[in-house]
């Protein structure tokens, strides 16, 4: 019976207001909240972050993207670029900020909670690219039941893919030009 009372007393003390106030907190004190300065106009304050480790694209081999987001309008700018070493990047940003007279406010590396606006925009960018890539791949693939692409059946034409512009043999010849070429060949064979 003594153990029952001990459990009841323990539960009572956990919830009793005076007992809780008498306990000394062993938790670290939290810091004071800092008000974030709200911009008075677009592009007065903006956030920047890098997306790195991207697969290289085209012949320029961009493997990173600089994401810039305006705090006022939430307008993003995505700049494809090379992932240079930290010394180059440091010198570049030092020069840029000296030229424009801007003030830097760094966040801790690999601590995404610090700059939620840019981190959320990066997540949105990655989701958009993933969705567009998957949708384009599906819509331009020949379906086994119809023997046509969904794009042909829906729109009557396939969207132009990046690799299409690289192949010169895909250029359509105008019917008049083809018939003109045929006439010239006939004339050449008769002479």
ABEGO torsion letter per residue (X at the ends): XAAAAAAAAAAAAAABAAAAAABBBABBBBBBBBBBBBBABBGABBBBBBBBGBBBBEAAGBABBBBBBBAAAGBBBBBBBBBBBAAAAAAAAAAAAAAAGBBBBBBBBGBAAABAAAAAAAAAAAAAAAAAAAAAAAAABBBAAAGBBAAAAAAGBBBBBAAAAABAAABBBBAAAAAAAAAAAAAAAAX
